[in-house]
Amino acid sequence: MIQVLSTLESMRKRPEMFLDMALARDVAIALELLTTAMHQGVDSLTVQKRAGLRVIGADANWLYSHDDAPAFHFDRLIDLDGIPNSFRGEVLLTAFATFYAIVENGKVLYKSSPSVADEVLREVGGAAGPFSVVFHANATSEGAAPQP
């Protein structure tokens, strides 16, 4: 019998198809997010590790590709416009990060769970730039986010 898996289930079963397995999980996810942000036209990016969280700071919100685009692409594979066999990196957060959040201009726009306090997210996200993606990923996709 053929079993149909969701996008996230199939990604978790074959992480080597989506992540560089020679790298730490947070680094591999960060590289894909950086690729997505640069392709979306972001000029200034920083990558930091603060309070046990990986933080990607930017001068612009790259999660919107155009005005009628969905706000967040966390649950499915979406290609990078004009690049064959590519995908936007945000889906990796849902598939492999134990926690993730979006912070813009000091406001927490989204977080995957209440495990990290908003004030911590505003502090670490705000230090990285006006827009930031904050996340935690263990060596594997198992585990829980760090407690502040």
Protein Blocks (a to p, Z undefined) as FASTA:
>chain_A
ZZdddfklmmmmmmmlmpcfkbcfklmmmmmmmmmmmmnopabdcdddeehiacdddfbd
fkbmbfkbcfbdckbccddehiahiacfklmmmmmpcbdcddeehiafbdfbfkbcfklm
mmmmmmnombdcdddddfblgdcdddZZ
